[in-house]
């Protein structure tokens, strides 16, 4: 089969490798779509970050070249432990804990210090077929197309982030950073009863957010003004920081009202300065979020997509073949109007299409 494998920095290749077979507790999934995300971009531009290179991964045994991709949807092709699943569209779980540590015993595998993520520490989904655990497959209803279902993983990130913020009914929420995850968080928060304002300096992101019915702002002072109009002069009850930059962190905390909550979603590789005085004297809560779980957050994401509470279609820029993925990552790295690019591993380059 064909697989898109990371060989080195800016070196992705479509290789011919052996098609996987399912072990006793595994399934083989015929992959329909894989989303390219910031993690893939980071490995492409700056890796190896998490991809094992030089030395095999101590748990998975994997080593570069490694098949990337963790935002996956596909059809079950083999499942020895449950043949009834064959033919079912599913979201494979890509987060695998060690099964033995304190966090795994509490069913918090995403916090396992010895975590393996498919597509980062072991072969992922950017291939015609992938192997994964059978017990953690999340079924997708027939009403969801592969292009929509492919947003399940980033929607799970959004669902977990919103759950961390508590009851949002009647609250005012600001999302700083209206990229794909920020937009999905805005939609989930609105579905939970919040009035949502999105902030992003990029005009095309603000335009997408506006077409989806959100109040939009380019800078902090605009967000504060919009928020004050809806909250009797107060700042936001909850702010989600989704850009992973020092300026967006500063904005997010400063836009949070006294006694409010800032949820940190973005990741910055550089150490950040921290506004201690504002947080301490304002008694603001800061919460980190990342470790989504298959039977909580991914399941919730599929339900949100199936119900229409979350509509990712305005975020889909393009569907490409595997041999166009590197070019798509180059475009995503530059200032442009692309949002989410999906890869169809079954598509050959001559069949490429824009969404």
C-alpha positions in Angstrom: 0.0 0.0 0.0 1.0 3.7 -0.2 1.8 5.7 2.9 3.0 9.3 3.5 6.0 9.0 5.7 8.2 11.5 7.5 11.9 10.9 6.5 13.3 14.2 7.8 12.7 17.9 8.0 10.7 19.0 4.9 11.1 15.5 3.6 7.7 13.7 3.2 7.6 10.8 0.8 4.8 8.6 -0.5 6.3 5.1 0.0 5.2 1.7 -0.9 5.0 -0.4 2.3 3.4 -3.6 3.4 -0.4 -3.4 4.2 -0.9 -4.0 7.9 -2.8 -7.0 9.3 -4.9 -7.0 12.4 -3.8 -8.7 15.6 -6.3 -10.3 18.1 -7.4 -7.0 19.6 -6.8 -4.8 16.6 -8.6 -3.5 13.5 -7.4 -2.5 10.1 -9.2 0.6 8.8 -9.3 1.7 5.2 -8.5 5.4 5.5 -10.9 7.8 3.8 -9.6 11.2 5.1 -6.8 12.6 7.3 -6.7 16.2 8.4 -3.4 18.1 8.4 -2.9 20.0 11.6 -0.4 22.1 13.5 1.4 19.1 14.9 2.0 17.7 11.4 3.2 21.2 10.3 5.6 21.4 13.2 7.1 18.0 12.5 7.4 18.9 8.8 9.1 22.3 9.4 11.1 21.7 12.5 11.1 17.9 13.3 11.9 15.6 14.7 9.9 17.0 17.6 8.0 13.8 18.8 8.8 11.5 15.9 11.5 9.0 17.0 14.5 9.5 14.9 17.9 7.7 15.3 16.6 5.5 18.2 13.4 3.5 18.1 10.6 4.7 20.4 11.0 2.9 23.7 7.3 1.7 23.8 6.1 1.5 20.2 9.4 0.4 18.7 8.8 2.8 15.8 11.5 4.9 14.1 11.6 7.2 11.2 10.6 7.0 8.4 7.2 7.1 10.1 3.6 7.4 8.7 2.2 10.7 10.0 -1.5 11.7 10.5 -3.8 11.5 13.5 -7.0 13.2 12.4 -8.5 10.1 10.8 -11.8 8.7 9.5 -12.2 5.4 7.6 -14.0 2.1 7.1 -13.2 -1.0 9.1 -11.7 -3.6 6.8 -10.6 -6.2 9.3 -11.5 -6.9 12.9 -10.9 -10.4 14.3 -12.4 -9.6 17.7 -15.6 -8.1 16.3 -16.3 -9.0 12.7 -19.6 -7.1 12.9 -17.6 -3.9 12.7 -16.4 -4.6 9.2 -17.9 -2.0 6.9 -18.5 0.5 9.7 -17.2 4.1 9.3 -15.2 4.9 12.4 -12.9 7.4 14.1 -9.8 5.4 15.3 -8.4 6.4 18.7 -4.9 7.6 18.4 -4.1 8.2 22.1 -2.6 5.1 23.8 -1.5 5.2 27.4 0.7 2.6 29.0 -2.2 1.1 30.9 -0.4 0.8 34.2 0.4 4.2 35.6 -1.6 6.4 38.0 -3.4 8.3 35.2 -4.2 5.2 33.1 -5.7 3.5 36.1 -8.0 6.6 36.5 -8.9 6.4 32.8 -6.9 9.5 32.0 -4.7 7.9 29.4 -4.2 11.2 27.7 -2.1 12.3 30.7 0.0 9.2 30.7 3.7 10.2 31.0 4.5 7.3 28.7 1.9 8.2 26.1 2.0 6.9 22.5 0.2 9.0 19.8 -0.3 7.4 16.5 1.1 9.6 13.8 3.7 11.0 16.2 5.3 8.1 18.2 4.0 5.2 16.0 2.6 4.9 12.5 -0.5 7.0 11.9 -3.3 7.3 9.4 -1.8 8.9 6.3 -1.8 5.7 4.5 -4.3 3.6 2.5 -4.8 1.4 5.6 -3.9 1.8 9.2 -3.9 -0.6 12.2 -5.4 0.5 15.5 -7.1 -0.8 18.6 -10.5 -2.4 18.0 -12.0 -1.6 21.4 -11.6 2.2 21.1 -13.1 2.7 17.7 -15.8 5.4 17.7 -18.6 4.6 15.2 -19.7 7.4 12.8 -23.3 7.6 11.7 -24.1 7.1 8.0 -25.4 10.7 7.8 -21.9 12.1 8.3 -19.7 12.4 5.2 -16.0 11.6 5.4 -15.2 15.3 4.9 -17.3 16.2 8.0 -16.3 13.2 10.1 -12.6 14.1 9.5 -13.1 17.0 11.9 -13.9 14.7 14.8 -10.4 14.9 16.4 -10.1 18.7 16.4 -13.8 18.9 17.5 -12.9 16.6 20.4 -10.2 19.1 21.4 -12.8 21.8 21.3 -15.4 19.7 23.3 -12.8 18.9 26.0 -11.7 22.6 26.2 -15.3 23.8 26.6 -16.1 21.1 29.2 -13.1 22.3 31.3 -14.8 25.8 31.5 -17.9 24.5 33.3 -21.5 25.7 32.7 -21.5 28.3 30.0 -25.2 29.0 29.9 -25.7 32.8 29.8 -22.0 33.6 29.9 -19.9 35.8 27.6 -17.0 34.0 26.0 -14.1 35.3 23.9 -12.0 33.0 21.7 -8.6 34.4 21.0 -7.3 32.8 17.8 -10.0 31.9 15.4 -8.2 29.2 13.4 -9.7 25.8 13.0 -9.7 24.8 16.7 -10.7 28.2 17.9 -13.6 28.3 15.5 -14.7 24.8 16.6 -14.5 25.9 20.3 -16.6 29.0 19.4 -19.3 26.7 17.9 -19.3 24.3 20.8 -19.4 27.1 23.4 -22.4 28.7 21.5 -24.1 25.3 21.6 -23.7 25.3 25.4 -25.5 28.7 25.6 -22.7 31.2 25.6 -22.5 34.5 23.7 -19.3 34.2 21.8 -16.8 36.8 20.4 -13.9 35.7 18.3 -10.6 37.6 18.0 -8.1 37.1 15.3 -5.8 39.6 13.4 -6.3 37.7 10.1 -9.1 39.1 8.0 -10.0 35.8 6.3 -10.4 34.1 9.7 -12.6 36.9 10.9 -14.6 36.6 7.7 -15.2 32.9 8.3 -16.3 33.5 11.9 -18.6 36.3 10.8 -20.3 34.2 8.2 -20.9 31.7 11.0 -22.7 34.3 13.1 -20.0 35.3 15.6 -19.1 38.8 16.6 -15.5 39.4 15.5 -12.6 41.5 16.6 -9.1 42.1 15.3 -7.5 43.3 18.5 -7.9 43.2 22.3 -9.6 46.6 22.7 -12.2 45.7 20.1 -12.9 42.4 22.0 -13.2 44.3 25.3 -15.6 46.8 23.8 -17.8 44.1 22.3 -17.8 42.1 25.5 -18.7 45.2 27.6 -21.8 45.7 25.4 -23.1 42.3 26.3 -22.0 42.0 30.0 -22.9 45.3 31.7 -19.4 46.6 31.2 -17.6 43.5 32.5 -14.9 41.5 30.7 -15.5 37.9 29.6 -16.6 35.1 31.9 -14.4 32.7 30.0 -11.6 33.2 27.5 -10.1 30.5 25.3 -6.6 31.1 24.2 -6.1 29.2 20.9 -3.2 30.9 19.1 -0.2 29.8 21.3 1.6 33.1 21.2 2.8 35.5 24.0 0.5 38.3 22.7 -2.6 36.1 22.6 -1.8 34.8 26.1 -1.6 38.4 27.4 -4.8 39.3 25.6 -6.7 36.2 26.9 -5.8 36.8 30.5 -6.4 40.5 30.3 -9.8 39.9 28.7 -10.9 37.6 31.5 -13.1 39.3 34.2 -12.1 39.1 37.8 -13.0 35.7 39.1 -13.3 34.4 35.5 -11.6 31.5 33.7 -8.9 31.4 31.0 -8.6 28.1 29.2 -5.2 27.6 27.5 -5.5 25.6 24.3 -2.6 26.9 22.1 1.0 25.8 22.5 4.0 28.0 22.2 7.4 26.3 22.0 9.0 29.4 23.6 8.7 30.2 27.3 6.1 32.8 28.1 6.1 35.8 30.4 3.2 35.6 32.9 1.0 38.4 34.3 1.2 37.3 37.9 -0.4 40.4 39.4 -3.5 40.3 37.1 -4.1 36.6 37.8 -3.5 36.8 41.6 -5.3 40.0 42.4 -8.1 39.2 39.9 -8.5 35.7 41.3 -8.6 34.3 37.8 -8.5 30.6 37.1 -6.1 29.2 34.4 -6.8 25.8 33.0 -4.8 23.8 30.5 -6.4 21.3 28.1 -5.2 18.8 25.6 -5.7 15.2 26.4 -9.0 14.3 24.8 -10.4 10.8 25.4 -12.0 8.5 22.9 -15.1 7.6 24.9 -15.8 11.1 26.2 -14.5 13.8 23.9 -14.3 12.0 20.6 -17.8 10.5 21.2 -19.1 14.0 22.1 -17.4 15.4 18.9 -19.2 12.9 16.7 -22.5 13.8 18.3 -21.9 17.5 17.9 -21.1 17.0 14.2 -24.0 14.7 13.6 -26.5 17.0 15.3 -25.3 20.1 13.3 -24.3 22.0 16.5 -20.8 22.1 14.9 -20.6 22.8 11.2 -17.0 22.5 9.9 -17.8 23.0 6.2 -16.7 26.7 6.1 -13.3 25.6 7.5 -12.5 23.0 4.8 -10.2 24.5 2.2 -9.2 21.6 0.1 -9.0 17.8 -0.3 -5.7 16.6 -1.8 -3.9 13.4 -2.6 -1.0 12.2 -0.5 1.6 13.4 -3.0 0.2 17.0 -2.6 0.4 17.0 1.2 3.9 18.5 1.5 2.8 21.4 -0.8 -0.3 21.9 1.3 1.8 22.1 4.5 4.1 24.7 2.8 0.9 26.7 2.1 -0.3 26.3 5.6 3.0 27.6 6.9 2.6 30.9 4.9 0.1 33.6 5.5 -2.8 32.6 3.2 -6.5 31.8 3.3 -6.3 28.1 3.9 -8.0 26.7 7.0 -8.2 22.9 7.0 -6.7 20.7 4.4 -7.8 17.0 4.2 -5.8 14.2 2.6 -7.6 11.4 0.8 -5.1 8.5 0.8 -7.2 6.6 -1.8 -6.9 9.6 -4.3 -4.2 9.7 -6.9 -2.7 13.1 -7.8 -4.6 13.3 -11.1 -7.9 13.1 -9.2 -7.1 16.1 -6.8 -9.9 18.4 -6.2 -10.6 21.6 -4.3 -13.3 21.8 -1.7 
